[in-house]
Amino acid sequence: MPTAAKLMAGLALALTAAIAACVFILEHSEMPIGLKFVLGNAVVGFFAGWYSLGRNPGHSNISGAMSGLRTLVMLLIGCGMVFGGQFVLNNLGQFRYRDPIEIPLLWIQTTFEYVVLALTPNVGATLLIGGLLSGVAAYQASFRWR
């Protein structure tokens, strides 16, 4: 059931993910990524906010901010899994794998590499500030619109 907290959390984390993706693109200009990367991160951010932060926005501003930080971990892992899966599926179509066990292992390895690559100081600060503000916004929305 849609609530104001879920909608606010989804929109706030989608905005946070899109801004963090833009900061990532500015830092890694040598990588061939573009608008699909920003939109993909925004979609993952919306669903992470809707399902994680929107269901548990906290009972105060502080607990809302901590819920926002908890949801950031889900956002990072979710974005890594989506783009790691895209990389593996693109290579799967080119028949680069010899063994079926190699596919999930490469997916996990690529996800880990993408998450580590994304944890630069500027992207981390953007995500930290956005997560705190998203958590407080979700709490305020759940508190004000019951």
N, CA, C and O atoms as a MOPAC input file, in Angstrom:
PM7 MOZYME 1SCF
protein

 N      0.84300 1    -1.17700 1     0.00000 1
 C      0.00000 1     0.00000 1     0.00000 1
 C      0.89300 1     1.24700 1     0.00000 1
 O      1.78100 1     1.36700 1     0.84400 1
 N      0.67300 1     2.15400 1    -0.91600 1
 C      1.49800 1     3.35600 1    -0.95900 1
 C      1.20500 1     4.27800 1     0.22200 1
 O      0.05200 1     4.51300 1     0.58100 1
 N      2.25300 1     4.77900 1     0.80000 1
 C      2.14600 1     5.76600 1     1.87100 1
 C      3.03600 1     6.94700 1     1.52700 1
 O      3.85500 1     6.87200 1     0.61100 1
 N      2.87500 1     8.02900 1     2.26100 1
 C      3.70000 1     9.21400 1     2.02100 1
 C      5.16100 1     8.93000 1     2.34200 1
 O      6.05600 1     9.43100 1     1.66100 1
 N      5.40500 1     8.12900 1     3.37300 1
 C      6.78300 1     7.81500 1     3.73800 1
 C      7.46800 1     7.00900 1     2.63800 1
 O      8.63300 1     7.25200 1     2.32500 1
 N      6.75400 1     6.05400 1     2.05400 1
 C      7.34200 1     5.24900 1     0.97700 1
 C      7.62400 1     6.10200 1    -0.24800 1
 O      8.68200 1     5.97800 1    -0.86500 1
 N      6.68500 1     6.96400 1    -0.60300 1
 C      6.87500 1     7.82200 1    -1.76400 1
 C      8.02500 1     8.80100 1    -1.54400 1
 O      8.86200 1     8.99000 1    -2.42800 1
 N      8.06500 1     9.41600 1    -0.38100 1
 C      9.13400 1    10.37800 1    -0.08800 1
 C     10.48800 1     9.67400 1    -0.03100 1
 O     11.47700 1    10.19500 1    -0.54700 1
 N     10.54100 1     8.51000 1     0.58400 1
 C     11.79700 1     7.76600 1     0.66200 1
 C     12.26500 1     7.34300 1    -0.72100 1
 O     13.45100 1     7.44700 1    -1.03500 1
 N     11.34300 1     6.86800 1    -1.55100 1
 C     11.70500 1     6.45600 1    -2.89800 1
 C     12.21900 1     7.61200 1    -3.73800 1
 O     13.24200 1     7.48700 1    -4.41100 1
 N     11.51400 1     8.73500 1    -3.70100 1
 C     11.94300 1     9.88000 1    -4.49700 1
 C     13.25500 1    10.47500 1    -3.98300 1
 O     14.11300 1    10.86800 1    -4.77400 1
 N     13.40800 1    10.53900 1    -2.66500 1
 C     14.63200 1    11.12100 1    -2.10500 1
 C     15.84400 1    10.24800 1    -2.40500 1
 O     16.90700 1    10.76700 1    -2.74500 1
 N     15.70000 1     8.93500 1    -2.28500 1
 C     16.84500 1     8.07000 1    -2.58900 1
 C     17.10200 1     7.96400 1    -4.08500 1
 O     18.24400 1     7.75300 1    -4.49200 1
 N     16.07400 1     8.10300 1    -4.91200 1
 C     16.30500 1     8.14500 1    -6.35800 1
 C     17.10800 1     9.38400 1    -6.72400 1
 O     18.01500 1     9.31900 1    -7.55300 1
 N     16.77400 1    10.51100 1    -6.10800 1
 C     17.53200 1    11.73800 1    -6.34500 1
 C     18.95900 1    11.61000 1    -5.83300 1
 O     19.89900 1    12.05400 1    -6.49300 1
 N     19.12700 1    11.01100 1    -4.66700 1
 C     20.45700 1    10.79100 1    -4.10800 1
 C     21.29300 1     9.90200 1    -5.01600 1
 O     22.46000 1    10.19600 1    -5.27300 1
 N     20.70300 1     8.82200 1    -5.50000 1
 C     21.42900 1     7.90300 1    -6.38000 1
 C     21.78800 1     8.56200 1    -7.70200 1
 O     22.87400 1     8.32800 1    -8.23200 1
 N     20.89700 1     9.37900 1    -8.24000 1
 C     21.17700 1    10.05800 1    -9.50600 1
 C     22.29800 1    11.08100 1    -9.34300 1
 O     23.16600 1    11.19000 1   -10.20900 1
 N     22.28800 1    11.82700 1    -8.24800 1
 C     23.34800 1    12.80800 1    -8.00500 1
 C     24.67500 1    12.10100 1    -7.77600 1
 O     25.70700 1    12.54200 1    -8.28300 1
 N     24.66000 1    11.00300 1    -7.01400 1
 C     25.89300 1    10.24900 1    -6.78500 1
 C     26.42100 1     9.65600 1    -8.08700 1
 O     27.63400 1     9.58300 1    -8.28200 1
 N     25.52100 1     9.22800 1    -8.98900 1
 C     25.94500 1     8.70100 1   -10.28500 1
 C     26.58100 1     9.80700 1   -11.12000 1
 O     27.56100 1     9.56200 1   -11.82300 1
 N     26.04200 1    11.00900 1   -11.05400 1
 C     26.64200 1    12.13100 1   -11.78900 1
 C     28.02100 1    12.47000 1   -11.24200 1
 O     28.93700 1    12.76300 1   -12.01000 1
 N     28.17500 1    12.43200 1    -9.92700 1
 C     29.48800 1    12.66800 1    -9.32600 1
 C     30.46100 1    11.57300 1    -9.74000 1
 O     31.62800 1    11.85000 1   -10.02000 1
 N     29.98700 1    10.33100 1    -9.78000 1
 C     30.82500 1     9.21200 1   -10.21600 1
 C     31.26600 1     9.38800 1   -11.67300 1
 O     32.41800 1     9.12100 1   -12.01300 1
 N     30.34700 1     9.83600 1   -12.52400 1
 C     30.68600 1    10.05800 1   -13.93300 1
 C     31.72400 1    11.16600 1   -14.06400 1
 O     32.63700 1    11.06100 1   -14.88400 1
 N     31.59700 1    12.22200 1   -13.26900 1
 C     32.57800 1    13.30500 1   -13.32200 1
 C     33.95600 1    12.84000 1   -12.87100 1
 O     34.96800 1    13.28600 1   -13.41100 1
 N     34.00500 1    11.94300 1   -11.88100 1
 C     35.29400 1    11.44700 1   -11.39400 1
 C     35.91800 1    10.43000 1   -12.33800 1
 O     37.14200 1    10.37500 1   -12.46400 1
 N     35.10600 1     9.63600 1   -12.99300 1
 C     35.59200 1     8.57400 1   -13.88100 1
 C     35.18600 1     8.89600 1   -15.31900 1
 O     34.39700 1     8.17100 1   -15.92500 1
 N     35.71800 1     9.96200 1   -15.84700 1
 C     35.33200 1    10.39300 1   -17.19500 1
 C     35.87300 1     9.46300 1   -18.27800 1
 O     35.42400 1     9.51400 1   -19.42200 1
 N     36.84400 1     8.60600 1   -17.91700 1
 C     37.39500 1     7.68600 1   -18.91200 1
 C     36.49400 1     6.48200 1   -19.15800 1
 O     36.68700 1     5.76300 1   -20.13900 1
 N     35.51600 1     6.25000 1   -18.29000 1
 C     34.61300 1     5.10600 1   -18.44800 1
 C     33.46400 1     5.48000 1   -19.38700 1
 O     32.93100 1     6.58500 1   -19.29100 1
 N     33.07900 1     4.58600 1   -20.28500 1
 C     31.99900 1     4.90000 1   -21.23900 1
 C     30.61700 1     4.67300 1   -20.62500 1
 O     29.92700 1     3.71900 1   -20.98400 1
 N     30.21600 1     5.54100 1   -19.71000 1
 C     28.89300 1     5.43500 1   -19.08500 1
 C     28.15600 1     6.73400 1   -19.34100 1
 O     28.77500 1     7.77600 1   -19.55700 1
 N     26.84600 1     6.67300 1   -19.31900 1
 C     26.08500 1     7.86500 1   -19.64600 1
 C     24.75600 1     7.91500 1   -18.93300 1
 O     24.64800 1     7.59500 1   -17.74900 1
 N     23.75100 1     8.32300 1   -19.67500 1
 C     22.43200 1     8.55700 1   -19.10300 1
 C     21.78600 1     7.27800 1   -18.58800 1
 O     21.04700 1     7.32000 1   -17.60400 1
 N     22.04700 1     6.14500 1   -19.22900 1
 C     21.48500 1     4.87800 1   -18.75300 1
 C     22.00400 1     4.54000 1   -17.36200 1
 O     21.28700 1     3.94400 1   -16.55800 1
 N     23.23500 1     4.91400 1   -17.07800 1
 C     23.81900 1     4.67100 1   -15.75900 1
 C     23.10500 1     5.50000 1   -14.69400 1
 O     22.78100 1     4.99200 1   -13.62100 1
 N     22.86300 1     6.76900 1   -14.99200 1
 C     22.18000 1     7.65100 1   -14.03400 1
 C     20.74600 1     7.18300 1   -13.80600 1
 O     20.28500 1     7.11200 1   -12.66700 1
 N     20.04100 1     6.86300 1   -14.89400 1
 C     18.65300 1     6.41000 1   -14.76100 1
 C     18.56500 1     5.05100 1   -14.06800 1
 O     17.64900 1     4.81700 1   -13.28100 1
 N     19.50500 1     4.16200 1   -14.35400 1
 C     19.52200 1     2.85800 1   -13.67800 1
 C     19.73500 1     3.00100 1   -12.18200 1
 O     19.07300 1     2.32800 1   -11.39200 1
 N     20.65800 1     3.87700 1   -11.78600 1
 C     20.87500 1     4.11300 1   -10.36400 1
 C     19.65900 1     4.75500 1    -9.71100 1
 O     19.32500 1     4.43600 1    -8.57000 1
 N     18.99400 1     5.65900 1   -10.42800 1
 C     17.80200 1     6.29700 1    -9.87000 1
 C     16.67800 1     5.27900 1    -9.65600 1
 O     15.97300 1     5.33800 1    -8.64900 1
 N     16.51000 1     4.35600 1   -10.58900 1
 C     15.46800 1     3.33400 1   -10.44300 1
 C     15.78100 1     2.41100 1    -9.26200 1
 O     14.89600 1     2.08400 1    -8.47100 1
 N     17.03500 1     1.99900 1    -9.15100 1
 C     17.42500 1     1.15300 1    -8.00600 1
 C     17.25300 1     1.93600 1    -6.70400 1
 O     16.81400 1     1.37600 1    -5.70000 1
 N     17.59800 1     3.23000 1    -6.71500 1
 C     17.41700 1     4.06600 1    -5.52500 1
 C     15.96100 1     4.20400 1    -5.13000 1
 O     15.62900 1     4.18800 1    -3.94500 1
 N     15.08200 1     4.34000 1    -6.12900 1
 C     13.66100 1     4.44700 1    -5.81300 1
 C     13.14800 1     3.18100 1    -5.14100 1
 O     12.44500 1     3.24600 1    -4.13200 1
 N     13.50400 1     2.02400 1    -5.70500 1
 C     13.01200 1     0.77500 1    -5.11600 1
 C     13.65600 1     0.49800 1    -3.75500 1
 O     12.99900 1    -0.04900 1    -2.86900 1
 N     14.91800 1     0.86100 1    -3.57600 1
 C     15.55000 1     0.69100 1    -2.26400 1
 C     14.87300 1     1.57900 1    -1.23300 1
 O     14.63100 1     1.14900 1    -0.10500 1
 N     14.56700 1     2.80600 1    -1.60700 1
 C     13.87100 1     3.69900 1    -0.68500 1
 C     12.46400 1     3.24300 1    -0.38900 1
 O     12.02400 1     3.28600 1     0.76000 1
 N     11.74900 1     2.80700 1    -1.41100 1
 C     10.35900 1     2.37000 1    -1.24000 1
 C     10.27800 1     1.15800 1    -0.32600 1
 O      9.47600 1     1.13500 1     0.60800 1
 N     11.11100 1     0.14200 1    -0.59100 1
 C     10.97400 1    -1.11200 1     0.14100 1
 C     11.72300 1    -1.14100 1     1.46300 1
 O     11.30400 1    -1.84500 1     2.38100 1
 N     12.79800 1    -0.41300 1     1.59000 1
 C     13.56900 1    -0.47900 1     2.82800 1
 C     13.28400 1     0.71000 1     3.74500 1
 O     12.84500 1     0.53300 1     4.88100 1
 N     13.53000 1     1.89100 1     3.25700 1
 C     13.36200 1     3.08000 1     4.09600 1
 C     11.89200 1     3.42800 1     4.29500 1
 O     11.50700 1     3.88500 1     5.37100 1
 N     11.07300 1     3.21900 1     3.28000 1
 C      9.65900 1     3.56000 1     3.39700 1
 C      8.90600 1     2.69300 1     4.38900 1
 O      7.93800 1     3.14600 1     4.99900 1
 N      9.34100 1     1.45000 1     4.55600 1
 C      8.67800 1     0.56300 1     5.52300 1
 C      9.10700 1     0.84600 1     6.95500 1
 O      8.34900 1     0.58400 1     7.88800 1
 N     10.30600 1     1.37500 1     7.14300 1
 C     10.81700 1     1.64300 1     8.48300 1
 C     11.48000 1     3.01200 1     8.50800 1
 O     12.70800 1     3.09800 1     8.50200 1
 N     10.68100 1     4.09900 1     8.53700 1
 C     11.28100 1     5.42500 1     8.51100 1
 C     11.81700 1     5.89100 1     9.85900 1
 O     12.44000 1     6.95000 1     9.93500 1
 N     11.59200 1     5.13400 1    10.90900 1
 C     12.09500 1     5.50300 1    12.22900 1
 C     11.02700 1     6.18400 1    13.06300 1
 O      9.90100 1     6.40700 1    12.61700 1
 N     11.42300 1     6.51300 1    14.31500 1
 C     10.49000 1     7.13500 1    15.25000 1
 C     10.94200 1     8.51000 1    15.69000 1
 O     10.29200 1     9.13500 1    16.52800 1
 N     12.03400 1     8.98800 1    15.14600 1
 C     12.53000 1    10.34200 1    15.38900 1
 C     13.42900 1    10.72500 1    14.22200 1
 O     13.69700 1     9.91700 1    13.33300 1
 N     13.88400 1    11.96000 1    14.24100 1
 C     14.77300 1    12.39600 1    13.15900 1
 C     16.07800 1    11.61100 1    13.16400 1
 O     16.60700 1    11.28000 1    12.10300 1
 N     16.59900 1    11.31300 1    14.34700 1
 C     17.86700 1    10.57500 1    14.44300 1
 C     17.69800 1     9.14400 1    13.93700 1
 O     18.52500 1     8.65700 1    13.16500 1
 N     16.63400 1     8.47000 1    14.36700 1
 C     16.43800 1     7.09600 1    13.89300 1
 C     16.07500 1     7.07400 1    12.41000 1
 O     16.38800 1     6.10800 1    11.71300 1
 N     15.42000 1     8.12400 1    11.92200 1
 C     15.15800 1     8.22900 1    10.48800 1
 C     16.44900 1     8.38300 1     9.70300 1
 O     16.60900 1     7.78600 1     8.63800 1
 N     17.37600 1     9.18700 1    10.22800 1
 C     18.66900 1     9.35700 1     9.56700 1
 C     19.45400 1     8.04300 1     9.57700 1
 O     20.11400 1     7.70900 1     8.59300 1
 N     19.38600 1     7.30700 1    10.66800 1
 C     20.08000 1     6.01200 1    10.71800 1
 C     19.43800 1     4.99900 1     9.76700 1
 O     20.13400 1     4.17300 1     9.17600 1
 N     18.11500 1     5.06300 1     9.62000 1
 C     17.44800 1     4.19800 1     8.63800 1
 C     17.87700 1     4.56500 1     7.22600 1
 O     18.00800 1     3.69400 1     6.36600 1
 N     18.09700 1     5.84800 1     6.98500 1
 C     18.59600 1     6.28200 1     5.67800 1
 C     19.98600 1     5.73700 1     5.39900 1
 O     20.27900 1     5.33700 1     4.27300 1
 N     20.84600 1     5.71700 1     6.41400 1
 C     22.19200 1     5.15300 1     6.23100 1
 C     22.13100 1     3.64400 1     6.00800 1
 O     22.89300 1     3.09800 1     5.21000 1
 N     21.23000 1     2.98000 1     6.71000 1
 C     21.06100 1     1.53300 1     6.50800 1
 C     20.59800 1     1.24400 1     5.08400 1
 O     21.03300 1     0.26900 1     4.47000 1
 N     19.73500 1     2.07500 1     4.57300 1
 C     19.23000 1     1.88700 1     3.22300 1
 C     20.30500 1     2.17200 1     2.18100 1
 O     20.26300 1     1.61100 1     1.08600 1
 N     21.26500 1     3.03100 1     2.50300 1
 C     22.36100 1     3.30000 1     1.56600 1
 C     23.18100 1     2.05100 1     1.27600 1
 O     23.65100 1     1.85900 1     0.15500 1
 N     23.35100 1     1.20900 1     2.27800 1
 C     24.07600 1    -0.04400 1     2.04900 1
 C     23.30700 1    -0.89600 1     1.04800 1
 O     23.89800 1    -1.49300 1     0.14800 1
 N     21.98900 1    -0.95100 1     1.20700 1
 C     21.15900 1    -1.69400 1     0.26300 1
 C     21.23100 1    -1.07300 1    -1.12400 1
 O     21.24600 1    -1.79200 1    -2.12200 1
 N     21.27400 1     0.24700 1    -1.19800 1
 C     21.37800 1     0.93500 1    -2.47900 1
 C     22.69700 1     0.61500 1    -3.17500 1
 O     22.70500 1     0.32700 1    -4.37200 1
 N     23.79100 1     0.65900 1    -2.46000 1
 C     25.10000 1     0.36500 1    -3.05000 1
 C     25.17200 1    -1.07100 1    -3.55900 1
 O     25.61900 1    -1.32000 1    -4.67900 1
 N     24.73300 1    -2.00600 1    -2.73500 1
 C     24.77100 1    -3.41000 1    -3.14800 1
 C     23.80400 1    -3.65200 1    -4.30500 1
 O     24.12400 1    -4.40100 1    -5.22800 1
 N     22.64000 1    -3.03500 1    -4.26800 1
 C     21.67500 1    -3.19700 1    -5.35300 1
 C     22.19000 1    -2.64800 1    -6.67300 1
 O     22.04300 1    -3.29300 1    -7.71100 1
 N     22.79200 1    -1.46900 1    -6.64700 1
 C     23.34900 1    -0.90300 1    -7.88000 1
 C     24.50500 1    -1.75300 1    -8.39200 1
 O     24.63700 1    -1.96700 1    -9.59700 1
 N     25.33500 1    -2.23300 1    -7.48300 1
 C     26.42400 1    -3.11000 1    -7.89900 1
 C     25.91400 1    -4.39300 1    -8.53200 1
 O     26.46300 1    -4.86400 1    -9.52800 1
 N     24.85300 1    -4.96000 1    -7.94800 1
 C     24.29700 1    -6.20100 1    -8.49600 1
 C     23.65200 1    -5.97700 1    -9.85800 1
 O     23.77800 1    -6.81600 1   -10.75000 1
 N     22.96300 1    -4.85200 1   -10.02300 1
 C     22.31000 1    -4.58200 1   -11.30600 1
 C     23.35100 1    -4.40100 1   -12.40400 1
 O     23.23200 1    -5.00200 1   -13.47200 1
 N     24.36100 1    -3.58700 1   -12.15800 1
 C     25.34400 1    -3.33600 1   -13.20800 1
 C     26.33000 1    -4.48900 1   -13.36000 1
 O     26.86000 1    -4.70600 1   -14.45000 1
 N     26.58300 1    -5.22700 1   -12.28800 1
 C     27.37500 1    -6.45100 1   -12.40600 1
 C     26.64000 1    -7.50600 1   -13.21200 1
 O     27.24500 1    -8.19300 1   -14.03500 1
 N     25.33300 1    -7.64100 1   -12.98200 1
 C     24.52600 1    -8.56700 1   -13.75300 1
 C     24.44400 1    -8.17800 1   -15.21900 1
 O     24.44200 1    -9.03900 1   -16.09900 1
 N     24.37700 1    -6.87400 1   -15.47800 1
 C     24.36500 1    -6.40800 1   -16.86500 1
 C     25.68300 1    -6.75700 1   -17.55500 1
 O     25.68400 1    -7.17900 1   -18.71100 1
 N     26.78900 1    -6.58600 1   -16.86000 1
 C     28.09000 1    -6.93400 1   -17.42900 1
 C     28.17600 1    -8.42800 1   -17.73400 1
 O     28.64100 1    -8.82500 1   -18.80300 1
 N     27.72700 1    -9.24900 1   -16.79400 1
 C     27.78200 1   -10.70400 1   -16.98800 1
 C     26.86000 1   -11.12900 1   -18.12200 1
 O     27.24300 1   -11.97000 1   -18.93400 1
 N     25.66100 1   -10.57400 1   -18.19800 1
 C     24.73600 1   -10.94300 1   -19.27300 1
 C     25.23700 1   -10.49500 1   -20.64500 1
 O     25.02600 1   -11.18900 1   -21.64100 1
 N     25.89500 1    -9.34800 1   -20.70100 1
 C     26.47700 1    -8.91100 1   -21.97200 1
 C     27.57000 1    -9.87000 1   -22.42100 1
 O     27.67000 1   -10.18300 1   -23.60700 1
 N     28.38800 1   -10.33900 1   -21.48700 1
 C     29.44000 1   -11.28900 1   -21.83600 1
 C     28.88200 1   -12.69400 1   -22.08100 1
 O     29.49500 1   -13.48700 1   -22.79600 1
 N     27.74100 1   -13.00000 1   -21.50100 1
 C     27.11600 1   -14.30700 1   -21.71200 1
 C     26.65400 1   -14.45700 1   -23.15500 1
 O     26.72400 1   -15.54200 1   -23.73200 1
 N     26.18400 1   -13.36000 1   -23.72700 1
 C     25.75000 1   -13.39800 1   -25.11300 1
 C     26.89300 1   -13.59400 1   -26.09400 1
 O     26.67300 1   -13.96600 1   -27.24700 1
 N     28.10500 1   -13.34700 1   -25.64100 1
 C     29.27300 1   -13.51700 1   -26.51100 1
 C     29.99100 1   -14.83000 1   -26.25100 1
 O     31.08100 1   -15.05200 1   -26.77900 1
 N     29.40400 1   -15.69900 1   -25.45200 1
 C     29.92500 1   -17.03700 1   -25.15900 1
 C     31.35800 1   -16.99500 1   -24.61800 1
 O     32.24600 1   -17.67400 1   -25.13400 1
 N     31.57100 1   -16.19500 1   -23.57900 1
 C     32.90200 1   -16.08200 1   -22.98900 1
 C     33.10700 1   -17.00000 1   -21.79300 1
 O     34.19400 1   -17.01100 1   -21.21500 1
 N     32.10600 1   -17.76200 1   -21.40800 1
 C     32.21800 1   -18.60500 1   -20.22400 1
 C     32.26900 1   -20.07400 1   -20.62700 1
 O     31.56100 1   -20.50600 1   -21.53700 1
 N     33.11000 1   -20.82700 1   -19.94300 1
 C     33.25300 1   -22.25100 1   -20.22900 1
 C     32.41100 1   -23.10000 1   -19.29900 1
 O     31.97800 1   -24.19200 1   -19.66700 1
 N     32.17300 1   -22.59700 1   -18.08100 1
 C     31.53600 1   -23.39900 1   -17.04100 1
 C     30.34800 1   -22.61800 1   -16.47000 1
 O     30.46600 1   -21.40800 1   -16.28000 1
 N     29.21100 1   -23.26300 1   -16.18800 1
 C     28.07400 1   -22.53900 1   -15.61400 1
 C     28.34400 1   -21.99000 1   -14.21100 1
 O     27.70800 1   -21.02100 1   -13.79600 1
 N     29.27200 1   -22.59300 1   -13.48600 1
 C     29.60000 1   -22.10500 1   -12.14300 1
 C     30.34300 1   -20.77200 1   -12.21800 1
 O     30.33400 1   -19.99600 1   -11.26300 1
 N     30.96700 1   -20.52100 1   -13.32400 1
 C     31.74900 1   -19.30400 1   -13.50100 1
 C     30.85700 1   -18.05800 1   -13.54400 1
 O     31.30000 1   -16.96800 1   -13.18300 1
 N     29.61700 1   -18.21200 1   -13.97700 1
 C     28.72900 1   -17.06100 1   -14.16300 1
 C     28.35800 1   -16.40000 1   -12.83300 1
 O     28.57400 1   -15.19600 1   -12.69700 1
 N     27.80300 1   -17.12800 1   -11.83000 1
 C     27.47900 1   -16.43600 1   -10.57800 1
 C     28.71700 1   -15.94200 1    -9.83600 1
 O     28.66300 1   -14.91500 1    -9.15900 1
 N     29.82500 1   -16.65800 1    -9.95400 1
 C     31.05100 1   -16.19500 1    -9.29800 1
 C     31.54800 1   -14.88400 1    -9.90200 1
 O     31.99200 1   -13.99200 1    -9.18000 1
 N     31.47200 1   -14.77300 1   -11.21400 1
 C     31.86600 1   -13.53100 1   -11.86800 1
 C     30.90200 1   -12.40100 1   -11.52900 1
 O     31.30800 1   -11.24600 1   -11.40200 1
 N     29.62100 1   -12.74000 1   -11.38200 1
 C     28.62900 1   -11.73400 1   -11.01200 1
 C     28.95700 1   -11.17100 1    -9.61800 1
 O     28.92100 1    -9.95600 1    -9.42400 1
 N     29.27000 1   -12.02600 1    -8.66700 1
 C     29.61800 1   -11.58100 1    -7.31800 1
 C     30.90500 1   -10.76300 1    -7.34500 1
 O     30.99600 1    -9.72000 1    -6.69600 1
 N     31.89600 1   -11.23500 1    -8.09200 1
 C     33.17200 1   -10.52700 1    -8.18000 1
 C     32.98400 1    -9.14500 1    -8.82400 1
 O     33.55200 1    -8.16000 1    -8.35200 1
 N     32.19800 1    -9.07400 1    -9.88600 1
 C     31.96600 1    -7.79800 1   -10.56400 1
 C     31.16900 1    -6.84800 1    -9.67600 1
 O     31.44100 1    -5.64700 1    -9.65500 1
 N     30.19800 1    -7.36700 1    -8.94900 1
 C     29.44100 1    -6.54300 1    -8.01000 1
 C     30.36300 1    -5.93900 1    -6.96800 1
 O     30.28200 1    -4.74300 1    -6.68800 1
 N     31.23500 1    -6.74600 1    -6.39200 1
 C     32.17600 1    -6.25300 1    -5.39100 1
 C     33.10000 1    -5.19000 1    -5.98900 1
 O     33.37000 1    -4.17400 1    -5.34800 1
 N     33.58200 1    -5.41500 1    -7.20600 1
 C     34.46600 1    -4.44200 1    -7.84500 1
 C     33.75400 1    -3.11800 1    -8.10200 1
 O     34.34400 1    -2.05500 1    -7.91000 1
 N     32.49900 1    -3.16700 1    -8.53100 1
 C     31.74400 1    -1.93700 1    -8.78300 1
 C     31.47900 1    -1.16600 1    -7.49000 1
 O     31.56100 1     0.06200 1    -7.47300 1
 N     31.16400 1    -1.87700 1    -6.41600 1
 C     30.91500 1    -1.19900 1    -5.14000 1
 C     32.19400 1    -0.54300 1    -4.63100 1
 O     32.16000 1     0.59200 1    -4.15500 1
 N     33.32200 1    -1.24600 1    -4.72800 1
 C     34.59300 1    -0.67100 1    -4.28500 1
 C     34.98300 1     0.51000 1    -5.16400 1
 O     35.51000 1     1.50100 1    -4.65900 1
 N     34.73700 1     0.42600 1    -6.46400 1
 C     35.04200 1     1.51800 1    -7.37900 1
 C     34.20000 1     2.74900 1    -7.07800 1
 O     34.64900 1     3.87800 1    -7.27500 1
 N     32.97800 1     2.53100 1    -6.60000 1
 C     32.07700 1     3.65000 1    -6.32200 1
 C     32.38600 1     4.34300 1    -5.00100 1
 O     31.91200 1     5.45600 1    -4.77400 1
 N     33.15300 1     3.72700 1    -4.14000 1
 C     33.38800 1     4.30500 1    -2.81400 1
 C     34.58000 1     5.26300 1    -2.81200 1
 O     35.56200 1     5.04900 1    -2.10100 1
 N     34.48000 1     6.30100 1    -3.60300 1
 C     35.46100 1     7.38000 1    -3.55400 1
 C     34.98200 1     8.40800 1    -2.53800 1
 O     33.80700 1     8.39400 1    -2.17100 1
 N     35.84600 1     9.29000 1    -2.07500 1
 C     35.40600 1    10.25600 1    -1.05800 1
 C     34.25000 1    11.15600 1    -1.50000 1
 O     33.34100 1    11.41800 1    -0.71200 1
 N     34.27100 1    11.62500 1    -2.73400 1
 C     33.18900 1    12.51800 1    -3.17800 1
 C     31.85800 1    11.78900 1    -3.31100 1
 O     30.82000 1    12.31000 1    -2.90200 1
 N     31.88300 1    10.59700 1    -3.87400 1
 C     30.65200 1     9.80900 1    -4.00700 1
 C     30.16200 1     9.38800 1    -2.62000 1
 O     28.96200 1     9.41600 1    -2.34800 1
 N     31.08500 1     9.00100 1    -1.74900 1
 C     30.71000 1     8.60900 1    -0.39200 1
 C     30.08000 1     9.75700 1     0.38000 1
 O     29.09300 1     9.56100 1     1.08800 1
 N     30.64300 1    10.95400 1     0.24800 1
 C     30.06100 1    12.11500 1     0.92500 1
 C     28.68700 1    12.44100 1     0.36600 1
 O     27.77500 1    12.78600 1     1.11700 1
 N     28.53500 1    12.33400 1    -0.94500 1
 C     27.22500 1    12.57600 1    -1.56200 1
 C     26.19600 1    11.57400 1    -1.05700 1
 O     25.07300 1    11.94500 1    -0.71500 1
 N     26.58300 1    10.30600 1    -1.01200 1
 C     25.65900 1     9.28200 1    -0.52900 1
 C     25.35300 1     9.46300 1     0.95400 1
 O     24.21000 1     9.28000 1     1.37300 1
 N     26.34700 1     9.81600 1     1.74800 1
 C     26.14300 1    10.00100 1     3.18400 1
 C     25.16500 1    11.13500 1     3.46100 1
 O     24.21800 1    10.97100 1     4.23100 1
 N     25.39200 1    12.26900 1     2.84100 1
 C     24.49900 1    13.41500 1     3.04600 1
 C     23.09900 1    13.10600 1     2.50800 1
 O     22.09800 1    13.39800 1     3.16200 1
 N     23.03700 1    12.51900 1     1.32200 1
 C     21.73500 1    12.18000 1     0.74300 1
 C     20.98600 1    11.14800 1     1.56100 1
 O     19.76600 1    11.23900 1     1.69800 1
 N     21.69800 1    10.15500 1     2.11500 1
 C     21.04700 1     9.14900 1     2.94500 1
 C     20.49700 1     9.73100 1     4.23100 1
 O     19.38800 1     9.39800 1     4.64800 1
 N     21.27700 1    10.60600 1     4.86300 1
 C     20.79200 1    11.24400 1     6.09000 1
 C     19.55900 1    12.09000 1     5.81600 1
 O     18.57100 1    12.01500 1     6.54700 1
 N     19.62000 1    12.90200 1     4.75300 1
 C     18.47500 1    13.75000 1     4.42300 1
 C     17.26500 1    12.93100 1     3.97600 1
 O     16.12900 1    13.29300 1     4.28400 1
 N     17.49200 1    11.84000 1     3.25900 1
 C     16.38500 1    10.97600 1     2.83400 1
 C     15.69800 1    10.33200 1     4.02700 1
 O     14.47100 1    10.23800 1     4.06700 1
 N     16.49100 1     9.88700 1     4.99900 1
 C     15.91000 1     9.28700 1     6.19700 1
 C     15.08100 1    10.26900 1     6.99300 1
 O     13.99300 1     9.93400 1     7.46300 1
 N     15.59300 1    11.48900 1     7.14700 1
 C     14.84000 1    12.51200 1     7.87500 1
 C     13.57500 1    12.88900 1     7.10300 1
 O     12.52000 1    13.08100 1     7.70600 1
 N     13.67000 1    12.99600 1     5.77900 1
 C     12.49200 1    13.33200 1     4.97000 1
 C     11.44000 1    12.23000 1     5.05500 1
 O     10.24600 1    12.52100 1     5.13200 1
 N     11.86800 1    10.97500 1     5.04100 1
 C     10.90800 1     9.86500 1     5.14900 1
 C     10.24400 1     9.86200 1     6.52100 1
 O      9.04300 1     9.61100 1     6.62400 1
 N     11.01100 1    10.14000 1     7.57600 1
 C     10.40700 1    10.20400 1     8.90600 1
 C      9.40200 1    11.35100 1     8.98100 1
 O      8.29700 1    11.18000 1     9.49500 1
 N      9.78900 1    12.52500 1     8.46600 1
 C      8.89100 1    13.66800 1     8.52900 1
 C      7.60600 1    13.41000 1     7.72900 1
 O      6.52100 1    13.82700 1     8.13300 1
 N      7.74200 1    12.72600 1     6.60700 1
 C      6.54800 1    12.40200 1     5.80600 1
 C      5.65100 1    11.41700 1     6.54900 1
 O      4.42700 1    11.55000 1     6.51300 1
 N      6.23800 1    10.43800 1     7.21700 1
 C      5.41100 1     9.47300 1     7.96500 1
 C      4.78500 1    10.14000 1     9.18900 1
 O      3.68000 1     9.77800 1     9.59400 1
 N      5.47700 1    11.10000 1     9.77300 1
 C      4.96700 1    11.78100 1    10.96000 1
 C      3.84700 1    12.75200 1    10.59600 1
 O      2.84600 1    12.83600 1    11.30800 1
 N      4.00600 1    13.48000 1     9.50400 1
 C      3.04500 1    14.52700 1     9.14700 1
 C      1.79700 1    13.98400 1     8.44700 1
 O      0.68900 1    14.45700 1     8.70300 1
 N      1.97000 1    12.98900 1     7.56200 1
 C      0.83400 1    12.48900 1     6.77600 1
 C      0.48400 1    11.07900 1     7.21100 1
 O      0.98800 1    10.10600 1     6.64900 1
 N     -0.35700 1    10.97000 1     8.18800 1
 C     -0.77600 1     9.64100 1     8.66000 1
 C     -2.14300 1     9.31200 1     8.13500 1
 O     -2.67200 1     8.23800 1     8.42000 1

